[in-house]
């Protein structure tokens, strides 16, 4: 039986990922600060920003199950929505630490075991916010942009070892986090959790391996179209679904140096 490790598993997208994988027959270990998870999964208390706790947690999973086939880096924070110069220093930095250091530590601890086993997959829960800037969420946007670079680097270095990495943007699912955000006040249309679940399972099953190092978005992407793109003999266009500096035109000096 394949084993998945999910962070931030006690609520929101993490709880959804845990339920989805359990329903598909996976053995699931859910990490969270409290260690609480849905019935059927194994709960493990862990601060994903603490290197020692992460190392111990991963080793514990390996002792119990002998393998980790899928890592879902979901644990994340968002700051109070204000301009950067009005932000709280500690709150702003904690968003960066949780959203960047956390996935870094988990990926660093897990991928060597995936390589030894012949491969595996890493799904980073990203956001459309990582592809653009907002006046009032500088830490969150910066952290998600950084996460995309981690995803891309892992995909490049892991390819020869059968390790693939993906950015999954879940859209705007109705969760405690989205309800806490001023930008979603009054929202009545939300991304269906089933759309997120379907993409997650497609990644986990290897149906979208052509998107390794790239981003997909629930609620916007059609899964059948993604499957067809992934399986295409021509592959995806260079730099498609990746963060890139776009030149202003052919006469832009960066156009020839990308």
C-alpha positions as CSV (number, residue, x, y, z in Angstrom):
1,X,0.0,0.0,0.0
2,X,1.3,3.4,-0.9
3,X,2.0,6.0,1.8
4,X,1.3,9.7,1.8
5,X,2.6,12.3,4.2
6,X,0.4,15.4,4.4
7,X,1.3,18.6,6.4
8,X,-1.2,21.0,7.9
9,X,-3.6,18.0,8.0
10,X,-5.9,19.0,10.8
11,X,-8.2,21.4,8.8
12,X,-8.9,23.1,5.5
13,X,-7.1,21.8,2.4
14,X,-4.9,19.5,4.4
15,X,-7.9,17.7,5.9
16,X,-9.4,17.5,2.4
17,X,-6.2,16.0,1.1
18,X,-6.2,13.5,3.9
19,X,-9.8,12.4,3.4
20,X,-9.3,12.2,-0.4
21,X,-6.2,10.0,-0.2
22,X,-7.7,7.8,2.4
23,X,-10.8,7.3,0.2
24,X,-8.5,6.2,-2.6
25,X,-6.9,3.5,-0.5
26,X,-3.7,5.3,0.5
27,X,-2.1,5.0,4.0
28,X,-2.0,8.6,5.2
29,X,0.1,10.2,7.9
30,X,-1.1,13.7,8.7
31,X,1.2,16.2,10.4
32,X,-0.1,19.2,12.3
33,X,0.9,21.2,15.4
34,X,-1.9,19.5,17.3
35,X,-1.5,16.0,15.7
36,X,-5.2,15.8,15.1
37,X,-6.5,14.3,11.8
38,X,-9.6,12.7,10.4
39,X,-10.5,9.1,11.4
40,X,-8.5,6.6,9.4
41,X,-5.3,8.7,9.1
42,X,-2.4,8.6,11.5
43,X,-1.9,11.8,13.3
44,X,1.6,13.2,14.1
45,X,2.2,16.4,16.0
46,X,5.0,18.3,14.3
47,X,6.1,21.9,13.8
48,X,7.1,21.9,10.2
49,X,9.5,24.8,10.7
50,X,11.6,22.8,13.2
51,X,14.3,20.8,11.5
52,X,14.7,18.3,14.3
53,X,10.9,17.6,14.6
54,X,10.6,17.2,10.9
55,X,13.6,14.7,10.8
56,X,12.2,12.7,13.7
57,X,8.7,12.7,12.2
58,X,9.9,11.5,8.8
59,X,12.0,8.7,10.4
60,X,9.0,7.7,12.4
61,X,6.9,7.3,9.3
62,X,9.6,5.3,7.6
63,X,10.0,3.0,10.6
64,X,6.2,2.3,10.6
65,X,5.6,2.0,6.9
66,X,9.0,1.6,5.2
67,X,8.3,4.2,2.5
68,X,6.8,7.6,1.6
69,X,5.5,7.7,-1.9
70,X,3.8,11.1,-1.8
71,X,4.5,14.3,0.1
72,X,1.8,17.0,0.3
73,X,3.2,20.3,1.6
74,X,0.1,22.1,2.7
75,X,0.8,23.7,6.0
76,X,0.7,27.5,5.6
77,X,-0.1,30.9,7.0
78,X,-1.4,34.2,5.7
79,X,-0.7,37.6,7.3
80,X,-3.0,40.5,8.2
81,X,-4.0,42.3,5.0
82,X,-2.1,45.6,5.2
83,X,0.6,47.3,3.1
84,X,4.1,46.1,3.9
85,X,5.0,49.2,5.9
86,X,2.1,48.7,8.2
87,X,2.8,45.0,8.8
88,X,3.9,43.4,12.0
89,X,7.5,42.2,11.7
90,X,7.1,38.9,13.5
91,X,3.8,38.0,11.8
92,X,5.2,38.9,8.3
93,X,8.3,36.8,8.8
94,X,6.4,33.8,10.3
95,X,4.4,33.6,7.1
96,X,7.7,33.3,5.2
97,X,9.1,30.7,7.6
98,X,6.0,28.5,7.6
99,X,5.3,28.7,3.9
100,X,8.9,28.4,2.7
101,X,11.0,26.8,5.4
102,X,8.4,24.2,6.1
103,X,8.2,22.7,2.6
104,X,12.0,23.0,2.3
105,X,12.5,21.0,5.5
106,X,9.9,18.3,4.6
107,X,11.2,17.9,1.0
108,X,14.8,17.8,2.1
109,X,13.9,15.0,4.6
110,X,11.7,13.0,2.4
111,X,13.1,13.1,-1.2
112,X,16.3,11.1,-0.4
113,X,14.1,8.2,0.6
114,X,12.0,8.6,-2.5
115,X,15.2,8.4,-4.6
116,X,16.3,5.3,-2.8
117,X,13.0,3.7,-3.5
118,X,13.1,4.6,-7.2
119,X,10.9,7.7,-7.2
120,X,8.0,9.6,-5.7
121,X,5.9,12.8,-6.0
122,X,5.8,16.1,-4.1
123,X,2.7,18.2,-4.3
124,X,3.1,21.8,-3.0
125,X,-0.1,23.6,-2.2
126,X,0.6,26.9,-3.9
127,X,-1.6,29.8,-4.9
128,X,-2.4,32.2,-7.8
129,X,-1.1,34.8,-5.4
130,X,2.4,33.5,-6.0
131,X,2.2,34.6,-9.7
132,X,1.4,38.2,-9.0
133,X,1.7,40.9,-6.4
134,X,-0.9,42.4,-4.0
135,X,-0.7,45.6,-2.1
136,X,-1.8,44.0,1.1
137,X,-0.3,40.5,1.1
138,X,3.4,40.9,0.5
139,X,4.5,38.0,2.7
140,X,2.0,35.5,1.4
141,X,2.7,36.4,-2.3
142,X,6.4,36.3,-1.8
143,X,6.3,33.0,0.0
144,X,4.2,31.3,-2.7
145,X,6.5,32.7,-5.4
146,X,9.4,31.2,-3.5
147,X,7.6,27.9,-3.2
148,X,7.2,27.7,-6.9
149,X,11.0,28.0,-7.3
150,X,11.4,25.2,-4.8
151,X,9.0,23.1,-6.8
152,X,10.9,23.8,-10.0
153,X,14.2,23.1,-8.5
154,X,13.1,19.8,-7.1
155,X,11.5,18.8,-10.4
156,X,14.7,19.5,-12.3
157,X,17.1,17.7,-9.8
158,X,14.7,14.9,-9.2
159,X,13.8,14.0,-12.8
160,X,16.7,11.6,-13.3
161,X,15.7,9.8,-10.0
162,X,12.0,9.5,-10.8
163,X,11.0,12.3,-8.4
164,X,8.4,14.7,-9.6
165,X,7.2,17.9,-8.0
166,X,4.1,20.0,-8.7
167,X,2.4,23.2,-7.6
168,X,-1.3,22.8,-7.0
169,X,-3.3,26.0,-6.6
170,X,-6.6,25.1,-5.0
171,X,-8.4,28.2,-6.1
172,X,-10.7,29.7,-3.4
173,X,-12.1,26.9,-1.3
174,X,-14.3,27.8,1.6
175,X,-12.1,27.3,4.7
176,X,-11.3,29.0,7.9
177,X,-8.3,30.8,6.2
178,X,-10.3,32.1,3.3
179,X,-13.1,33.3,5.6
180,X,-10.5,35.2,7.6
181,X,-9.4,37.2,4.6
182,X,-10.8,40.6,3.9
183,X,-10.5,40.1,0.1
184,X,-13.1,37.3,0.3
185,X,-15.7,39.2,2.4
186,X,-19.1,38.7,0.8
187,X,-17.9,36.0,-1.6
188,X,-20.7,33.6,-2.6
189,X,-18.9,31.5,-5.2
190,X,-16.2,29.1,-4.0
191,X,-14.0,26.5,-5.7
192,X,-15.5,23.1,-5.3
193,X,-13.5,20.8,-2.9
194,X,-14.1,18.0,-5.4
195,X,-12.1,19.9,-8.0
196,X,-9.1,20.0,-5.7
197,X,-9.5,16.4,-4.7
198,X,-9.7,15.3,-8.4
199,X,-6.4,17.1,-9.2
200,X,-4.7,15.8,-6.2
201,X,-5.6,12.2,-7.1
202,X,-4.5,12.7,-10.7
203,X,-1.1,13.9,-9.5
204,X,-0.8,11.1,-7.0
205,X,-1.6,8.5,-9.7
206,X,1.0,9.8,-12.1
207,X,-1.6,11.0,-14.6
208,X,-0.2,14.5,-14.8
209,X,3.6,13.8,-14.6
210,X,4.1,16.1,-17.7
211,X,3.3,19.0,-15.4
212,X,6.3,18.3,-13.1
213,X,7.8,21.7,-12.1
214,X,4.6,23.5,-13.2
215,X,1.4,24.9,-11.7
216,X,-2.2,23.8,-12.2
217,X,-5.3,25.5,-10.6
218,X,-8.4,23.8,-9.4
219,X,-11.6,25.5,-10.5
220,X,-9.9,26.8,-13.7
221,X,-8.2,23.8,-15.2
222,X,-10.2,21.0,-16.9
223,X,-8.8,17.7,-15.7
224,X,-9.3,15.9,-19.0
225,X,-7.4,18.7,-20.8
226,X,-4.6,18.5,-18.3
227,X,-4.4,14.7,-18.8
228,X,-4.2,15.2,-22.6
229,X,-1.5,17.9,-22.3
230,X,0.5,15.7,-19.9
231,X,0.3,12.7,-22.3
232,X,1.1,14.7,-25.4
233,X,4.0,13.4,-27.4
234,X,5.2,17.0,-27.9
235,X,5.0,17.7,-24.2
236,X,4.2,21.2,-22.8
237,X,5.7,24.4,-24.3
238,X,8.9,25.6,-22.7
239,X,8.2,27.7,-19.6
240,X,4.4,27.1,-19.8
241,X,2.8,27.3,-16.3
242,X,6.1,28.5,-14.8
243,X,7.1,31.8,-13.2
244,X,9.0,33.8,-15.7
245,X,10.2,37.4,-16.3
246,X,8.3,38.5,-19.5
247,X,10.1,40.8,-21.9
248,X,8.3,44.0,-23.1
249,X,9.0,42.9,-26.7
250,X,11.6,41.5,-29.1
251,X,13.9,44.5,-28.5
252,X,14.0,43.8,-24.7
253,X,17.5,42.7,-23.8
254,X,16.2,39.9,-21.5
255,X,14.3,38.4,-24.5
256,X,17.5,36.8,-25.8
257,X,18.9,35.7,-22.5
258,X,16.0,33.7,-20.9
